[in-house]
Amino acid sequence: MAKAANVMRLLLGATVLWLWLLCSGTASASKAVTAHLAAKWPETPLLLEASEFMAEESNEKFWQFLETVKELAIYKQTESDYSYYNLILKKAGQFLDNLHINLLKFALSIRAYSPTIQMFQQIAADEPPPDGCDAFVVIHKKHTCKINEIKKLLKKATSRPRPYLFKGDHKFPTNKENLPVVILYAEMGTRVFGKFHTVLSEKAHNGEILYVLRHYIQKPASQKMYLSGYGVELAIKSTEYKALDDTQVKTMTNSTVEDETETNEVQGFLFGKLKS
């Protein structure tokens, strides 16, 4: 009976040890590294990114999309992020087919147009923006965030230097180019943007101004802008010490060199060097 009890204890001990080794091996095998790729700029609104997608389709679609979403950001305060995202897709679907809607979803998922929004943000910072203004206009080097001052600044606008326009600027459709340039810096979808846009688009329709829109976010998000890791490699170097008997490696190398020498040398001629 004593021998049987000892055998049982040994078996139980071996079983516990085997289970512990199995669990520890599984735990070590399941270790993973999670990495996030964060940009240097804050998170950009999806509505603005969607508008840049529309601009790549055509300038006409950009302004048509803008008319439908000029105060859409109001719903962001009451809707969830997912509902607001679907609302943007619904608005864009009025001007895109199913294929381009899927392309828009993909572009938003990888935040493909976020750098473009940040580019406009940097251009606005170089103006610089007037203090305390959610939106502002620049009329030939003159700044204002008051709508009632636009008419006053337009009177002598042509006597001041004409601003430089970039390739990516959004110009309101017009048949004339030799007009006073009014650049609006505002966040599409906000109430203040809607007020400025109503006045400027009317003047542009009447052929009074060349209306240009540039994205500007007065209060950027506090969250970081996380990007997809396309074109990025995460290299992890193993720092474990591995013992290696280098005497065997040297012996093998020397014997290999000797064999090659013997093979390539014929009566004093080294055919290996002649080939090279």
Contacts in CASP RR format, 6 or more apart in sequence:
PFRMAT RR
TARGET T0000
AUTHOR 0000-0000-0000
METHOD contacts of the structure
MODEL  1
MAKAANVMRLLLGATVLWLWLLCSGTASASKAVTAHLAAKWPETPLLLEA
SEFMAEESNEKFWQFLETVKELAIYKQTESDYSYYNLILKKAGQFLDNLH
INLLKFALSIRAYSPTIQMFQQIAADEPPPDGCDAFVVIHKKHTCKINEI
KKLLKKATSRPRPYLFKGDHKFPTNKENLPVVILYAEMGTRVFGKFHTVL
SEKAHNGEILYVLRHYIQKPASQKMYLSGYGVELAIKSTEYKALDDTQVK
TMTNSTVEDETETNEVQGFLFGKLKS
33 234 0 8 1.000
33 236 0 8 1.000
35 234 0 8 1.000
36 226 0 8 1.000
37 226 0 8 1.000
37 227 0 8 1.000
37 228 0 8 1.000
37 229 0 8 1.000
37 232 0 8 1.000
38 224 0 8 1.000
38 225 0 8 1.000
38 226 0 8 1.000
38 227 0 8 1.000
39 114 0 8 1.000
39 115 0 8 1.000
39 118 0 8 1.000
39 224 0 8 1.000
39 225 0 8 1.000
39 226 0 8 1.000
39 227 0 8 1.000
41 114 0 8 1.000
41 118 0 8 1.000
41 121 0 8 1.000
41 220 0 8 1.000
41 225 0 8 1.000
42 220 0 8 1.000
42 221 0 8 1.000
42 222 0 8 1.000
42 223 0 8 1.000
42 224 0 8 1.000
42 225 0 8 1.000
43 114 0 8 1.000
43 220 0 8 1.000
43 221 0 8 1.000
43 223 0 8 1.000
43 224 0 8 1.000
43 225 0 8 1.000
43 226 0 8 1.000
44 111 0 8 1.000
44 114 0 8 1.000
44 117 0 8 1.000
44 118 0 8 1.000
44 217 0 8 1.000
44 221 0 8 1.000
44 225 0 8 1.000
45 73 0 8 1.000
45 117 0 8 1.000
45 187 0 8 1.000
45 217 0 8 1.000
45 221 0 8 1.000
46 84 0 8 1.000
46 85 0 8 1.000
46 88 0 8 1.000
46 108 0 8 1.000
47 69 0 8 1.000
47 72 0 8 1.000
47 73 0 8 1.000
47 88 0 8 1.000
47 188 0 8 1.000
47 189 0 8 1.000
48 113 0 8 1.000
48 117 0 8 1.000
48 187 0 8 1.000
48 188 0 8 1.000
48 215 0 8 1.000
48 217 0 8 1.000
49 107 0 8 1.000
49 108 0 8 1.000
49 111 0 8 1.000
49 112 0 8 1.000
49 113 0 8 1.000
49 114 0 8 1.000
49 116 0 8 1.000
49 117 0 8 1.000
50 65 0 8 1.000
50 88 0 8 1.000
50 92 0 8 1.000
50 104 0 8 1.000
50 108 0 8 1.000
50 113 0 8 1.000
51 62 0 8 1.000
51 65 0 8 1.000
51 66 0 8 1.000
51 69 0 8 1.000
51 188 0 8 1.000
52 113 0 8 1.000
52 116 0 8 1.000
52 117 0 8 1.000
53 92 0 8 1.000
53 103 0 8 1.000
53 104 0 8 1.000
53 107 0 8 1.000
53 108 0 8 1.000
53 113 0 8 1.000
54 61 0 8 1.000
54 62 0 8 1.000
54 65 0 8 1.000
54 92 0 8 1.000
54 95 0 8 1.000
54 96 0 8 1.000
55 61 0 8 1.000
55 62 0 8 1.000
55 168 0 8 1.000
55 170 0 8 1.000
57 95 0 8 1.000
57 96 0 8 1.000
57 100 0 8 1.000
59 170 0 8 1.000
59 171 0 8 1.000
59 173 0 8 1.000
60 173 0 8 1.000
61 95 0 8 1.000
62 170 0 8 1.000
63 170 0 8 1.000
63 172 0 8 1.000
63 173 0 8 1.000
64 94 0 8 1.000
64 95 0 8 1.000
65 91 0 8 1.000
65 92 0 8 1.000
65 94 0 8 1.000
65 95 0 8 1.000
66 188 0 8 1.000
66 197 0 8 1.000
66 213 0 8 1.000
68 91 0 8 1.000
68 94 0 8 1.000
69 88 0 8 1.000
69 91 0 8 1.000
69 188 0 8 1.000
69 189 0 8 1.000
70 188 0 8 1.000
70 189 0 8 1.000
70 193 0 8 1.000
70 194 0 8 1.000
70 197 0 8 1.000
71 189 0 8 1.000
71 190 0 8 1.000
71 191 0 8 1.000
71 193 0 8 1.000
71 194 0 8 1.000
72 87 0 8 1.000
72 88 0 8 1.000
72 91 0 8 1.000
72 189 0 8 1.000
73 187 0 8 1.000
73 188 0 8 1.000
73 189 0 8 1.000
73 190 0 8 1.000
74 189 0 8 1.000
74 190 0 8 1.000
74 191 0 8 1.000
75 84 0 8 1.000
75 87 0 8 1.000
76 84 0 8 1.000
79 87 0 8 1.000
85 108 0 8 1.000
89 101 0 8 1.000
89 104 0 8 1.000
89 105 0 8 1.000
92 101 0 8 1.000
92 104 0 8 1.000
93 101 0 8 1.000
96 104 0 8 1.000
107 113 0 8 1.000
109 228 0 8 1.000
110 227 0 8 1.000
110 228 0 8 1.000
110 230 0 8 1.000
111 225 0 8 1.000
111 226 0 8 1.000
111 227 0 8 1.000
111 228 0 8 1.000
114 225 0 8 1.000
114 227 0 8 1.000
117 215 0 8 1.000
117 217 0 8 1.000
120 214 0 8 1.000
120 215 0 8 1.000
120 216 0 8 1.000
121 215 0 8 1.000
121 216 0 8 1.000
121 217 0 8 1.000
121 220 0 8 1.000
123 166 0 8 1.000
123 214 0 8 1.000
124 185 0 8 1.000
124 214 0 8 1.000
124 215 0 8 1.000
124 216 0 8 1.000
127 138 0 8 1.000
127 143 0 8 1.000
127 185 0 8 1.000
129 136 0 8 1.000
129 143 0 8 1.000
129 185 0 8 1.000
129 216 0 8 1.000
129 218 0 8 1.000
130 136 0 8 1.000
130 143 0 8 1.000
130 144 0 8 1.000
130 145 0 8 1.000
132 145 0 8 1.000
132 218 0 8 1.000
133 145 0 8 1.000
133 218 0 8 1.000
134 145 0 8 1.000
134 186 0 8 1.000
134 187 0 8 1.000
134 190 0 8 1.000
134 192 0 8 1.000
134 218 0 8 1.000
135 145 0 8 1.000
135 184 0 8 1.000
135 185 0 8 1.000
135 186 0 8 1.000
135 187 0 8 1.000
135 190 0 8 1.000
135 192 0 8 1.000
135 193 0 8 1.000
135 196 0 8 1.000
135 216 0 8 1.000
135 218 0 8 1.000
136 143 0 8 1.000
136 144 0 8 1.000
136 145 0 8 1.000
136 184 0 8 1.000
136 185 0 8 1.000
136 186 0 8 1.000
136 216 0 8 1.000
137 143 0 8 1.000
137 144 0 8 1.000
137 145 0 8 1.000
137 150 0 8 1.000
137 182 0 8 1.000
137 183 0 8 1.000
137 184 0 8 1.000
137 185 0 8 1.000
137 196 0 8 1.000
137 200 0 8 1.000
138 163 0 8 1.000
138 182 0 8 1.000
138 183 0 8 1.000
138 185 0 8 1.000
139 150 0 8 1.000
139 153 0 8 1.000
139 154 0 8 1.000
139 157 0 8 1.000
139 180 0 8 1.000
139 181 0 8 1.000
139 182 0 8 1.000
139 183 0 8 1.000
140 153 0 8 1.000
140 157 0 8 1.000
140 158 0 8 1.000
140 160 0 8 1.000
140 161 0 8 1.000
140 162 0 8 1.000
140 163 0 8 1.000
140 180 0 8 1.000
140 181 0 8 1.000
141 160 0 8 1.000
141 161 0 8 1.000
141 163 0 8 1.000
142 153 0 8 1.000
142 157 0 8 1.000
142 160 0 8 1.000
144 150 0 8 1.000
144 153 0 8 1.000
147 195 0 8 1.000
147 196 0 8 1.000
147 199 0 8 1.000
150 182 0 8 1.000
150 199 0 8 1.000
150 200 0 8 1.000
154 180 0 8 1.000
154 182 0 8 1.000
154 208 0 8 1.000
154 209 0 8 1.000
157 180 0 8 1.000
157 181 0 8 1.000
158 180 0 8 1.000
162 181 0 8 1.000
163 181 0 8 1.000
163 183 0 8 1.000
165 171 0 8 1.000
165 181 0 8 1.000
165 212 0 8 1.000
169 183 0 8 1.000
169 212 0 8 1.000
169 213 0 8 1.000
169 214 0 8 1.000
170 212 0 8 1.000
170 213 0 8 1.000
170 214 0 8 1.000
171 210 0 8 1.000
171 211 0 8 1.000
171 212 0 8 1.000
172 200 0 8 1.000
172 201 0 8 1.000
172 204 0 8 1.000
172 210 0 8 1.000
172 211 0 8 1.000
172 212 0 8 1.000
172 213 0 8 1.000
174 204 0 8 1.000
174 207 0 8 1.000
174 210 0 8 1.000
174 211 0 8 1.000
176 207 0 8 1.000
176 210 0 8 1.000
177 210 0 8 1.000
179 207 0 8 1.000
179 208 0 8 1.000
179 209 0 8 1.000
179 210 0 8 1.000
180 208 0 8 1.000
180 209 0 8 1.000
180 210 0 8 1.000
181 209 0 8 1.000
181 210 0 8 1.000
181 212 0 8 1.000
182 200 0 8 1.000
182 203 0 8 1.000
182 209 0 8 1.000
182 210 0 8 1.000
182 211 0 8 1.000
182 212 0 8 1.000
183 212 0 8 1.000
183 213 0 8 1.000
183 214 0 8 1.000
184 193 0 8 1.000
184 196 0 8 1.000
184 197 0 8 1.000
184 200 0 8 1.000
184 211 0 8 1.000
184 212 0 8 1.000
184 213 0 8 1.000
184 214 0 8 1.000
185 214 0 8 1.000
185 215 0 8 1.000
185 216 0 8 1.000
186 192 0 8 1.000
186 193 0 8 1.000
186 194 0 8 1.000
186 196 0 8 1.000
186 197 0 8 1.000
186 213 0 8 1.000
186 215 0 8 1.000
186 216 0 8 1.000
187 193 0 8 1.000
187 215 0 8 1.000
187 216 0 8 1.000
187 217 0 8 1.000
187 218 0 8 1.000
188 213 0 8 1.000
188 215 0 8 1.000
197 213 0 8 1.000
200 209 0 8 1.000
200 211 0 8 1.000
201 211 0 8 1.000
203 209 0 8 1.000
203 211 0 8 1.000
204 210 0 8 1.000
204 211 0 8 1.000
264 270 0 8 1.000
264 271 0 8 1.000
264 272 0 8 1.000
264 273 0 8 1.000
265 271 0 8 1.000
END
